[in-house]
Amino acid sequence: MDDPDIDVWAMDEVMFHQHGTTCKMWIAPEDHNPTIYHHPTRKSVGYFGAVRLRDGKFVYQREADKFNAETFHRFLKFLRKTTARTNKKVVVISDNARYHHAKLHKPWRDNCEDRFALDFLPPYSPELNPIERVWKLTRRNCTHNKYFSELENVINAIEPQFDKWRQGSEALRRLCAIN
């Protein structure tokens, strides 16, 4: 982390569902807990995202289809192109999703390893990935306690927040700090 010639990024994927999420709610003690019905749909939108731990710069790409080796490879190439401008070695913290190790993009990863490398977290430890905190903050700021009648409304709630973080964010830097 202290090496000025290395940029450390945390990367993962996330799904945001049309029905949103609920957060905290105060209910009078004499009232029963209300039943909250969600919109009867399974529609969701997925994103690949990465945050640079040094300054909170955020990079994302919407995934319209599904997360797999091909879409992950596409995001890796996008991230590599974005990070190449710094002329620093890039180390990307990633979880152990099966398609992160796919044979499809292994030759490409091996070819880029001197300037762009993946560093995998131990199995079954997603809580160690700093970007998980970014997804939680995004849900809190953009989708908690909101109703979305259309999937496009979810996208319109999330992407402006992501765009604010593109140039760097002190909040994300502090949130993702590894000491």
NORMO-V934008 format. One record per residue. N is the residue number from 1. PHI is phi as a letter, one per 20 degrees, with the letter a starting at -180 (999 if undefined). D_FIRST is the distance of its C-alpha to the first C-alpha in whole Angstrom. Layout:
BEGIN
N/PHI/D_FIRST + N/PHI/D_FIRST
END
This chain:
BEGIN
1/999/0 + 2/e/4 + 3/f/6 + 4/f/8 + 5/e/10 + 6/c/7 + 7/d/8 + 8/d/7 + 9/d/10 + 10/d/12 + 11/c/16 + 12/a/19 + 13/c/23 + 14/b/25 + 15/d/29 + 16/d/31 + 17/e/34 + 18/f/37 + 19/f/39 + 20/m/36 + 21/b/35 + 22/d/36 + 23/d/34 + 24/e/36 + 25/b/40 + 26/e/42 + 27/c/45 + 28/g/48 + 29/g/49 + 30/f/53 + 31/e/51 + 32/e/50 + 33/f/47 + 34/f/47 + 35/e/47 + 36/d/45 + 37/e/45 + 38/e/43 + 39/f/44 + 40/f/45 + 41/b/43 + 42/d/40 + 43/f/39 + 44/b/35 + 45/c/32 + 46/d/29 + 47/c/26 + 48/e/23 + 49/b/20 + 50/b/16 + 51/c/14 + 52/e/11 + 53/f/9 + 54/f/8 + 55/c/12 + 56/m/14 + 57/f/16 + 58/c/18 + 59/c/19 + 60/b/22 + 61/b/25 + 62/f/28 + 63/d/30 + 64/f/34 + 65/e/34 + 66/b/32 + 67/e/29 + 68/b/30 + 69/f/28 + 70/f/30 + 71/f/29 + 72/f/25 + 73/f/25 + 74/f/27 + 75/f/24 + 76/g/21 + 77/f/23 + 78/f/23 + 79/f/19 + 80/f/19 + 81/f/22 + 82/f/20 + 83/e/16 + 84/f/18 + 85/f/19 + 86/e/16 + 87/l/16 + 88/d/13 + 89/f/12 + 90/d/11 + 91/d/10 + 92/d/12 + 93/f/12 + 94/b/16 + 95/e/19 + 96/d/21 + 97/g/24 + 98/g/27 + 99/f/26 + 100/f/23 + 101/d/24 + 102/g/27 + 103/f/29 + 104/g/30 + 105/d/26 + 106/g/25 + 107/g/27 + 108/f/25 + 109/f/22 + 110/f/22 + 111/f/24 + 112/e/20 + 113/g/18 + 114/f/17 + 115/c/16 + 116/b/15 + 117/c/15 + 118/e/15 + 119/c/13 + 120/e/16 + 121/f/16 + 122/f/19 + 123/g/22 + 124/l/23 + 125/c/20 + 126/f/20 + 127/f/19 + 128/e/16 + 129/e/15 + 130/g/14 + 131/f/16 + 132/g/19 + 133/f/19 + 134/f/19 + 135/f/22 + 136/f/24 + 137/f/23 + 138/f/25 + 139/f/28 + 140/f/28 + 141/f/29 + 142/d/30 + 143/c/32 + 144/f/33 + 145/l/37 + 146/c/38 + 147/d/40 + 148/d/40 + 149/f/43 + 150/c/42 + 151/f/38 + 152/g/38 + 153/f/38 + 154/f/35 + 155/f/33 + 156/f/34 + 157/e/33 + 158/e/29 + 159/f/29 + 160/f/29 + 161/f/27 + 162/g/24 + 163/f/25 + 164/f/25 + 165/e/21 + 166/f/21 + 167/e/20 + 168/o/17 + 169/b/18 + 170/f/17 + 171/f/18 + 172/f/16 + 173/f/13 + 174/f/14 + 175/f/15 + 176/e/12 + 177/f/10 + 178/d/8 + 179/d/9
END
